[in-house]
Amino acid sequence: MLRKPFIAGNWKMNMTVASAKKLIEELKPLVKDANCDVCLCVPAVLIPEAVKAAQGSNIKIGAQNIHWSASGAYTGEISADMLKDYGVQYAIIGHSERRQYFGETDETVNKRTLAALNSGITPIVCVGETLSERENGETENVIYRQLEQGLKGIDDVSKIVIAYEPVWAIGTGKTATDAQAQETVAFIRKTAGKLFCPKCAEKLIIQYGGSMNAGNCKGLMAQPDIDGGLIGGASLKLDFATIVNYDK
């Protein structure tokens, strides 16, 4: 298999220590034989307990953000070294909610991505268009810009993960059709080949991140260029195990 599938959960601002530990303990036996890599990206305050709860399993723990500086006067931010202290292996970067509510830009996405790579943390870089951008035929232009500016200076694009998340399908219950998702993900892979190198682009893991759930995961995962999912609401329930075991 050229690319091993990768299913990651994004808990967003949800869960407490007790509910997080309970869900991870319940998920562990359900996903232990998965044929894909599995990760849960949890709120920063839950990382220590989530790592403990996931010990001895195939569930990796990730963060939802990472700062580009090692330290400094950045109130509310978290550095790569802080995350690595607790065994974090992945970090979501540039999620549409960060772009929409917290001023994330392609430039800051780039700085965070480079910081993650330099620290040995695998960045899950999010790209995607809004509904108006899709309706105006701007999807490819928007994504090309996000890739070109957000991934500037990366030597080997296969060392990152890209999550295609159509903004209009996040938390709305709407999902791109299998064909729509495949078309855009194929464009992402082709663009990565142009901007970096075709061989690296063929190894690049690209997830779909717009309301993938237990009911639609098989169709989306059957697409040739979709290598996994960045799962929001469904990762807060045992449904997550069904998505992880999509091929069973």
C-alpha distance (Angstrom), angle and dihedral (degrees) to the residues before:
residue distance angle dihedral
M1 . . .
L2 3.79 . .
R3 3.80 94.9 .
K4 3.80 125.4 24.0
P5 3.82 110.6 -137.8
F6 3.80 116.6 -111.8
I7 3.80 124.8 -157.0
A8 3.81 115.9 -171.5
G9 3.78 129.2 -179.7
N10 3.80 122.4 -143.4
W11 3.79 109.0 -157.0
K12 3.83 92.0 -175.7
M13 3.85 110.5 -169.5
N14 3.79 97.0 -20.6
M15 3.81 140.8 108.8
T16 3.79 135.9 40.8
V17 3.79 127.3 -126.1
A18 3.80 91.4 -93.5
S19 3.81 96.6 47.3
A20 3.81 92.0 42.9
K21 3.81 93.1 53.1
K22 3.79 91.1 45.4
L23 3.81 94.4 51.9
I24 3.80 94.2 45.3
E25 3.81 91.6 49.9
E26 3.81 90.1 50.3
L27 3.81 92.7 46.8
K28 3.80 97.0 48.6
P29 3.83 98.3 77.4
L30 3.80 91.8 38.6
V31 3.82 95.6 57.1
K32 3.81 101.1 31.1
D33 3.81 93.6 105.6
A34 3.79 96.3 43.4
N35 3.78 118.4 142.6
C36 3.78 91.0 -145.0
D37 3.79 137.4 63.7
V38 3.81 112.1 -94.9
C39 3.79 129.2 -153.2
L40 3.79 138.5 167.0
C41 3.81 117.1 -154.1
V42 3.78 105.0 -155.7
P43 3.83 137.0 -179.5
A44 3.79 111.5 -77.9
V45 3.80 95.5 -112.2
L46 3.81 90.2 56.4
I47 3.81 96.7 50.4
P48 3.84 98.0 93.5
E49 3.81 94.5 50.5
A50 3.81 92.8 39.9
V51 3.80 90.8 53.9
K52 3.80 90.5 50.0
A53 3.79 92.3 47.8
A54 3.82 92.2 49.4
Q55 3.83 95.1 48.9
G56 3.79 113.5 126.8
S57 3.79 92.7 19.2
N58 3.79 135.3 94.8
I59 3.81 91.4 -111.3
K60 3.80 113.4 111.0
I61 3.79 121.8 -160.4
G62 3.78 123.0 -131.6
A63 3.80 138.6 -177.2
Q64 3.79 128.9 -121.8
N65 3.80 96.5 -134.8
I66 3.80 142.0 6.0
H67 3.80 133.0 -162.0
W68 3.80 123.5 -125.5
S69 3.82 95.6 -133.6
A70 3.78 126.1 73.3
S71 3.81 91.0 -135.5
G72 3.77 141.0 -24.2
A73 3.78 147.2 106.0
Y74 3.81 97.1 -32.9
T75 3.79 104.7 127.7
G76 3.78 112.5 -153.5
E77 3.81 95.9 13.9
I78 3.82 129.4 114.2
S79 3.80 126.9 -143.4
A80 3.77 129.0 -138.8
D81 3.80 92.0 -112.9
M82 3.80 91.1 54.6
L83 3.80 90.2 52.2
K84 3.79 93.6 45.2
D85 3.81 90.3 53.0
Y86 3.80 87.1 68.5
G87 3.79 97.5 42.5
V88 3.79 99.2 -101.1
Q89 3.81 110.8 166.9
Y90 3.81 103.2 176.9
A91 3.81 136.7 37.6
I92 3.79 128.9 -167.1
I93 3.80 110.4 -132.3
G94 3.79 129.2 -170.7
H95 3.80 98.6 6.7
S96 3.79 110.7 179.0
E97 3.79 90.5 -114.4
R98 3.80 89.7 56.9
R99 3.81 89.2 49.4
Q100 3.81 93.3 45.9
Y101 3.80 101.7 42.7
F102 3.79 107.2 21.2
G103 3.79 106.5 38.4
E104 3.79 98.6 -106.0
T105 3.81 111.7 170.7
D106 3.79 135.6 -174.1
E107 3.81 87.1 -102.2
T108 3.80 94.5 54.8
V109 3.80 90.2 43.0
N110 3.79 87.5 56.2
K111 3.81 93.6 49.7
R112 3.81 92.6 47.8
T113 3.80 92.0 46.8
L114 3.80 93.3 51.7
A115 3.82 90.9 47.2
A116 3.80 91.0 52.0
L117 3.80 92.9 49.2
N118 3.80 92.6 47.0
S119 3.81 89.0 54.3
G120 3.80 96.9 46.8
I121 3.80 95.2 -107.2
T122 3.81 115.1 131.7
P123 3.80 110.8 -126.5
I124 3.80 119.9 -140.4
V125 3.80 98.7 -153.3
C126 3.80 115.2 -160.3
V127 3.79 123.6 -147.0
G128 3.78 131.1 169.9
E129 3.78 148.6 126.5
T130 3.79 133.9 -105.3
L131 3.79 122.8 -118.7
S132 3.80 92.9 -102.0
E133 3.80 91.1 49.5
R134 3.80 90.8 52.1
E135 3.79 93.0 46.2
N136 3.81 90.1 49.9
G137 3.80 91.9 51.7
E138 3.80 93.4 -112.2
T139 3.81 98.9 122.6
E140 3.80 96.6 107.9
N141 3.82 94.2 42.9
V142 3.80 91.7 50.7
I143 3.78 94.1 47.7
Y144 3.80 93.5 44.2
R145 3.82 89.3 54.6
Q146 3.80 92.6 47.0
L147 3.80 91.3 51.0
E148 3.80 96.4 42.7
Q149 3.81 95.3 47.7
G150 3.78 100.2 29.2
L151 3.81 95.6 50.7
K152 3.80 98.7 38.8
G153 3.80 113.7 143.2
I154 3.81 96.8 18.6
D155 3.80 112.0 139.3
D156 3.80 98.8 -161.5
V157 3.80 117.5 22.8
S158 3.81 90.8 -167.8
K159 3.82 87.9 73.6
I160 3.78 91.4 69.8
V161 3.80 134.4 59.7
I162 3.79 121.4 -130.7
A163 3.78 121.4 -153.1
Y164 3.79 116.0 -160.4
E165 3.77 105.5 -150.9
P166 3.79 116.2 174.0
V167 3.79 99.6 -147.9
W168 3.80 91.6 -141.9
A169 3.83 89.8 61.1
I170 3.82 99.6 49.7
G171 3.79 114.3 107.3
T172 3.80 90.6 -19.3
G173 3.78 98.6 97.5
K174 3.81 88.1 -121.0
T175 3.77 116.7 121.8
A176 3.76 131.6 -169.5
T177 3.78 110.7 -112.9
D178 3.78 115.9 -104.2
A179 3.80 88.6 -104.7
Q180 3.82 94.3 48.5
A181 3.79 91.9 49.1
Q182 3.81 92.8 47.0
E183 3.80 92.5 48.2
T184 3.79 93.5 53.6
V185 3.80 95.4 41.0
A186 3.81 89.3 50.6
F187 3.82 87.9 52.3
I188 3.82 89.5 51.6
R189 3.80 90.9 52.4
K190 3.81 92.4 46.5
T191 3.81 91.2 48.5
A192 3.81 92.1 48.1
G193 3.80 87.1 53.4
K194 3.79 91.2 53.4
L195 3.79 95.7 44.5
F196 3.80 95.9 42.2
C197 3.79 121.3 3.8
P198 3.82 133.4 -49.7
K199 3.81 93.6 -127.3
C200 3.81 92.0 52.9
A201 3.80 90.4 46.8
E202 3.80 91.1 54.2
K203 3.82 89.2 56.8
L204 3.80 93.7 44.5
I205 3.82 115.2 115.9
I206 3.81 110.1 -134.8
Q207 3.78 119.1 -172.8
Y208 3.78 129.5 -164.8
G209 3.78 112.0 -128.2
G210 3.78 110.9 -179.7
S211 3.81 113.3 105.0
M212 3.80 96.8 -48.3
N213 3.79 107.7 175.7
A214 3.81 143.2 164.3
G215 3.79 91.1 -80.4
N216 3.79 100.4 51.7
C217 3.81 103.9 26.9
K218 3.81 97.0 94.7
G219 3.79 94.1 55.8
L220 3.79 93.4 45.9
M221 3.80 93.6 45.2
A222 3.81 90.5 50.5
Q223 3.80 90.1 66.6
P224 3.81 112.5 105.1
D225 3.81 97.3 -126.6
I226 3.82 100.2 37.8
D227 3.79 109.3 94.8
G228 3.77 101.7 176.2
G229 3.76 146.0 -40.4
L230 3.78 141.4 -88.3
I231 3.78 99.0 -143.3
G232 3.79 123.7 -157.2
G233 3.81 121.5 174.6
A234 3.80 95.3 9.0
S235 3.82 90.5 59.1
L236 3.80 89.7 67.0
K237 3.81 91.3 65.9
L238 3.78 139.0 49.4
D239 3.82 85.6 -97.0
F240 3.79 83.6 85.7
A241 3.81 88.8 73.9
T242 3.81 90.5 55.9
I243 3.80 89.7 54.7
V244 3.80 92.3 46.8
N245 3.82 88.7 51.5
Y246 3.82 93.4 44.8
D247 3.81 91.5 134.6
K248 3.80 95.6 56.0
